[in-house]
Amino acid sequence: MRLDKFLKVSRLIKRRTVANEACDGGRVTVNDRPAKASYDVKVGDRIAIQFGQRTLRVEVLDVADNVRKDDAVGLYREIGE
């Protein structure tokens, strides 16, 4: 699954266009490397998203095309570093 779509499906970013812009702006890294919106997300990838001064780090646990809002948090887990 594309990175921008994963960010939207997992509800980490509200809209896919916003996720796409975040990737293009260099605010999203996967496994400590800047990632394009077209990056293919796999289980085990570590994604870091910069929101202003705050950085959210997550590890991908599952990749699914459609999930309910309540189940979206099951796609990733937050990691602290």
QUIQUIKA-V622422 format. One record per backbone hydrogen bond with DSSP energy under -0.5 kcal/mol. NH is the residue of the N-H (numbers start at 0). CO is the residue of the C=O. If there is no record, write none. Layout:
((NH,CO) (NH,CO))
This chain:
((2,36) (2,38) (3,36) (5,1) (6,2) (7,3) (8,4) (9,5) (10,7) (11,6) (12,6) (18,14) (19,15) (20,16) (21,17) (22,18) (23,19) (24,20) (25,22) (26,21) (27,21) (28,47) (29,32) (30,45) (32,29) (34,27) (38,35) (40,0) (40,38) (43,59) (44,41) (46,44) (46,57) (47,28) (48,55) (49,26) (50,48) (50,53) (51,49) (53,50) (55,48) (56,54) (57,46) (58,76) (59,44) (60,74) (61,74) (70,67) (71,67) (71,68) (73,70) (74,71) (75,72) (76,58) (78,56))
